[in-house]
Amino acid sequence: MPIKSLLTFVLLLSAAITFSTPGYAKVHEEADVAERRLQVGAAQFDEYLPLLEGKRVTLVVNQSSIIESTGVEGSTIKSSAVKNSTEPTHLVDALLSRDINVVSIMSPEHGFRGKAGAGEKIDNDVDAKTGLPIHSLYGKTKKPTDDMLANTDILVFDIQDVGVRFYTYLSTLHYVLEAAAQAHIPVVVLDRPNPNGAFTDGPILQPDYASFVGMHAIPVLHGMTLGELALMIVGEQWIATDAIDAKQPAQQYQSKPQALLTVIPVANYHKQMPYSLPVAPSPNLPTDAAIALYPTLCFFEGTDVSVGRGTPLPFQLIGHPVVALGDESIDVAANQAAPSPKHNNTALKTSLFVDAPFSGIDVEILLSAYAQFKEEGITFFTRPDFFDKLAGTDSLRQAIIAGKTSNQIQASWAEGLATFKQLRAPYLLYPFTASELPSEGKGSVVNRKFQSDDAQ
């Protein structure tokens, strides 16, 4: 398969593991060992600090851009009452302490500190701690402007994703890559694991349904990290790159060559590794359960069903004031994470999923809720256009209305998923199981040249 880019990339590929005790027989035991030694891209200073030295650096970061002193732990998302013996360090502080010339910050949806509710527009600001200007990429402007980039030599992107197409950090990455490419500014992506990385599921987005909650022809659950997706976005020419000199010679076989895009991969990571986020990636995904449920429950945002915004359990339940979707009663009240929640100031009849094992997309939940609404004569799809944007197509909504079974619906996705898996293959940085990780060493630097079809 030809790889269609006009650009040169560098992938600094590091996926190494040394077991402390030989002879592990079970993959999950190997995964436990690997997880204790997992290193996010931001923690691998030796790999990317040389690229930043002497440069004016702009960081695209939020509250998830932290470096834990003892590595990423395999525990649940930490509450404010549970703290490590040594507090994690934010990337901004870590780079400033190493005399890197950070000149500005760019922040995505939910803001630099990650406290704004979903959809709340974020204004430009100044960071009280460092005095650095903060440029919002979730307000009037979603793509970095020339003025924002005027004093920038290199961009560093470090944001935790959850592996779902409609989670908007991916769209922010797209616009950062596009703006940087057009301004001839290199980008370093410090990669982080995908907590839903074991799953590839859902319909492929169709062009007519592209929006900020879905910009790319990928499934709802794409099984990729943002580092891998950055390579795919540029490699498949999904960004406008007309300002880039296509004749720039490739720089290969150097340990630290200059390139438009440099990805610092997560060390000792594989796609089926359970990964618990050290901080909530956004206000309404406060737990591992919410992150696992999000790919399914977010579809209800296009319906009259509440997913728990304005309750203590966002994205861990479904409920409605009239239709009894479960036996529990939970009150909805506006809060900082949900300033205008659905069915505010009512009691929901809810079904709780806090302890339910979840994986992928559970179509049965959608079908069951739709059937209950239909039986009671209450409109289910109150925001059909938004539901279709989340799905990336109107076929899922039409299949639910038509009474298709979950097996029939998921079978309709099979061909698209198979094609997507072939398309993404050249951009994957991580194996699928622990047994595929190298047993020793750190993995050599890999340089890849991406050429246009004409160069093949």
N, C-alpha and C positions, 0 to 999 in steps of 0.2 A: 504493500500500500504506500503510495507516494505521500510524503509529509510536506505540507503545502506552505511552509513559511518562507518569507524573505529574510528572516532574521537569524542571528547567531545567538545561541543560548549556552549557558553553563549550568550543569547540574552537579552540585557537590554532593555526591551520593555516599552517605555513611549509614550502613545498617549492619552493625556488628554486635555480637553477643558472646560473652565468655561465661560459661556456667560455673558456678562455685562448686557444684557437686555433680560428677559425671553420672550418666546412666539414667536420666529421666525417661520414663517410658510413656508418659501421657503428655499430649500436646498442651493441655491446660496447665500442667505443672511447669512446662517450659515457658508458657506465656507469663506465669507469675514471676519467674526469674527475669524474663525480658523486661517486664513492666517496671520492676524495681530499678532497672538500669536505663530505662527510657530517658532520653534527653531531647527536649524540644529544641527547635532550631535556635531560638534566642539564647539558650544556655551554652551554645557552642561558640564562644567568643573568638577562639583562634581561627575559626573558619570565615568569619565575616568582618571582624574589626579592621584587618588590613584594607578592606574595600572602602572603609569609612574614614580612615585617617587622612587628615588634611582636607576633608570635604565638608561642604555645608549640607547638613543632613536634615531631611524632613521625615518625621515618623508618622505612619498611619496606624494608630493604636487606639485601644480603649482599656477598660478595666481588666480585660482578660490578658493583657500583654505583660505577664509577670514571669519571673524566673524564681523557682523555688530552690533554696540552698541545698536541699537534700534530694533533688530530683522530684519527679511527679509521682505521687503516691497513689496506690490503688484503693482509695477510700472515697466515700461519697463527697459531694460538694460541701465544702466546709461552711458552717454557719458562723455568724459573728461571735458566737460563744465558744467556738472551738478553734484554737489557733495553734500553729506550729510553734515549736520552741524558738525557731528563728523565722521571722516574718519574711515572706517572699518580697522580692525587689521588682519594682516596675521597670520596664525596659528604658523608659526615659531617664530614670535615676541611675540605672546601671551604666548607661552610655555617658551621661554627664560626669559620673564619678571616674570614668576612664578617659576623660578629656576629649571626648568626641564632640564636635561642634554641632550640636542640635540647634537648628534655627527656628523650627516651627513644628506644630502637631496638627494632624488632620484626624477628624473623628467621624465615625459612621453613625447609623441609626442608634439611638439611645445615648449618644454623647460620649465624651471622653471618659467620664466616670461611670457610664452605663446605667444611669438612674432614670432616664427619661422613659416614659411609656411608649408602647408601640405606636408608630405613626406620628408622634409628637415632633414637630419641626425643631431643629436645633440651630441656635444662632452662633455666630462667631463669638469667641470669648478669649480670655487670657487665663492661663493656668496660675492659680494663686501661689502654688508652691515654687514654681520655677520662673514665673514671669514670661513664659513662652506663649506666643500667639497660638490660638487654637482655631483652625479653619474648619467649619462644619461642612461635611459632605452629605448631610441629610436635612436640607432645608430648601432655600431657593436654588442652591447649587448642589448637584450630586457628582459632578465631575470637576476635578481640580482645574482652576482657571490659570491663565498665564500669570496673573498677578500673584496667585498663591505660590507659583513655582519660580517666581522671578529670582529668588536668592537661593535656589536649591541646586545642588550638584548631584545628589543621589537620594532616592526615596527608599525607605525601609517599611515594609508592610508586615505587621505582626498582630493578627487578630484570631481569636479562637472561633472556629466554625462548628456547626453541628451536623453537617453533611446532608442538608436538605435544600433543594433548588430554590424554594421561596424564602429562605432565610437571607436577608438582604446584604449581609457582609460580602457575599459572593458578587453581587451587583456592584458594590463599592470597589472591590478588587478590579472588576472589569474596567470601570471608569478610570481608576488610578493607572492601570496598565496603558490604557488608550491615551490619556493625557501625557503620560511620561514618554511614550513612544513618539508622539507628535512633537514633543519638546526635546527629543534626543537626551532624555534623562534616564540613566539606568535605574532599575528597581531590584531590590533584594527582598525576597519573600522568606521570612523566617517561619518555617512550617510547624504546624501543630497537628496532633492526631485528630482523626474523625471519630467521635464517639458512636456514630452509626455506620462506621466504615465497613462492616461485614455485609451490608445489604445494598443491593442494586434493585430498585423496584419502582413501579409506577409508570404512568404514561410519559412519553417523550413530548416536550414542549413543541407545539406547532407555531410557525412564524406569526400567524394572525393573533396569537394570544401572548405575545412577548410584552413584558412590562418590567418595572423595577422589582417585582416579586417573581421574576422569571425571564431571563434574558437569553438563555442558551438552549440549544436543542439537545437537552440531557434529561434523564428521568428525574422524578421527584427525589428519590434516593439514588445518588450517583456513585456512592462508594469511593469517593476520591477526597483527598485533602485539598486545601486551598493552594498548596504548592503545586500539586499535580494539575489542578484546574488552571492555574496561571500558565503553565506550560501548554495546556490544551487550548486555552483561549487565544494565545498568540500563535501557537503552532498551526491552528486551524483557521487563522486569519479572521477571527470573530471580532477583532477590533480594527478600527480605521488606522492604517499605518502609512498613509500616503506621504507623510512628511519625512519618512525614513529613507535614507540612501540605500537602495536595494543592492548597490554594487560594493558596499562595504565588505572588505575581505574577511573571511572567517578567521578567527583566532583560536587555533586548536593546540592541544598538546602543551599547554602552559598550566602551571598549578593554580594561578590566580589571574586568568585572562579577563579583560574588560568585556562586558557583554550587556545587552539590553536587560536581560533577566537572569538573575542568579537565585537559585532556590537552595536554601540550607535545609536538607531533609531532617526529619526526626531520626535520631539514632536508636537502634534496637527496637524497632516498631514493625508490627505486621498488622494487616487489616482486620483480623479477627480478635485482636487483643482487646480485652475489656479496658476501657479508658474512662475514668471518672474525672470530670473537670475540677480543677482546684478552686475556681470561682464561677459563679453563675455567668453565662455568656450574655444574658439579657434579663431584665427584671422578672419576666414571666416564665422563665425556664430555671427555677431555683434548685431543682434536684435532678438526679440521674433518671428517675422515673419520668419526669416531665420531658426530658430530652428524648427518651425512647418513645414516648407517646406522641410527641409533637408531629412527626410525619403523617400520622393518621388524624389526630384531633384537629390539626390546623384547618382541615377541609371544612369543619363546622363553622369556621369564621364566615363562610358564605351562606350560612343558614340561620335559622332562628334559635339554634341551640347554643347555649353558653358552654365555653370550655374552662370556666372557672376563673376568668379574669375578675378581679375584685373579690376573690375569696382567698383563703389561706392555701388553696391547692390549685393554682393555675396550671392548665394543661395536664391535669391528673384526674379530671372528671368531665362528664357531660351532664347538663341539666337544663331544665325548663320550668317556668312557673306553673304551667298548666299540664303539659304532657309529662306523665310520670316515667321518666327514663330510668329511674332507680328508686330505691327505698329510703335513701338518705335525704335530709333536708339541710341545705346550707344557704346562708344569707349572702347576698351580693351587696357590696358597698364600695364606692369609689375609693381608691388609694393612690399612692404615688406611682405605682407600677401600672395602674389602670385608672386613669382619671375619668374616663367615661365608659365604664364596662356595660356590656349588654345586660339588659334586665336589671339595671341598677335599682337598689332599694327594694328588692323582692326576695322571696325565698325560693330556691331552686329545688326541684325534685330530681335528685342526682343519682347517677351511677358512678361509683368511685373505682379508679384503676390503680391506686397507689401501689398496691402489692402485686398487681397482675404482671406476669412475665410478658414482655412485649418485644416484637421484632418485626422490622419491615413495616408494611402498610396493611392494616386489618380492615378490609372492605366490608366485612360482616357488620362492624359497628355502624358504618354509614347506612347500610341496607336496613338494619333493624330499626334505627332511629327514623329513617324515612317512612318505613311501614307504619310505625306508631303515629306519626304526624298525619299520614294519609288516612288512617283509620279514624282519627278524631277530627278530620276536616280542617286542619290547621296548616297554613302554608309553611313548607319546610325551606325551600330555596328562596329566602328573602333577598339575597344578594347574588343572583345567578351569574352576573358578569364577573363578580369577584371570585366566586367558586371556580369559574372556568379559567380565570387567570392563575389561580393556585394550581389547578390541574394541568394547565398548559394546553387545554383542549376542551371542547364542549362534549366530547364523546363519553366521558365519565358520568357527567350529569344526565345525559340522555340515556345512558345504560341503566342508571339507577331508576329513572322514571319509567323505563320500559320493563322493569322487573327482571333484569338480567341477574344471574347468580354471581356470587363472588368468584367462582371458578371461571365462569364465562368472561367476566370483566378482566381478571388477571391474565387469562389466556390471550386476550386481545392485545396485551402489552408485550407478549413474548418476542415477536419478531423485531419490534423496535429496540427492546433491551439487548437482543443478540447483536444487532447492528452497532449499537452504542458501545458494547463491550469490545468489539473489534476496533472501533474508532479510538477509544481511550487507551488501548494497550500500549502504544509507544510512549505514553506520557506517565505511566505508572512508575512510582519510585519505590514501592514497598511490596514485599511478598504477601501472600494471602494467609500463610500459616507460620507458626514459630519454627517448624521443621525446615522451612526454606531459608531461614536466616543463616548467615555465615557463622561458623562455630568459633572463629578466632580472627584477630585482626580488626581493622576498622573500615575496610573497604576503600579501594583506591578512588581518587578523583576521576570522575567521568566527564568528558567533554563531548558534547553532541552538536553537530552542525545541522541546522534545519534549513533545507533549500526549497526553492520554488519548483514547481513541476518542470519548468523550462530547464532547470539545472540537472535534472535527473538523467 
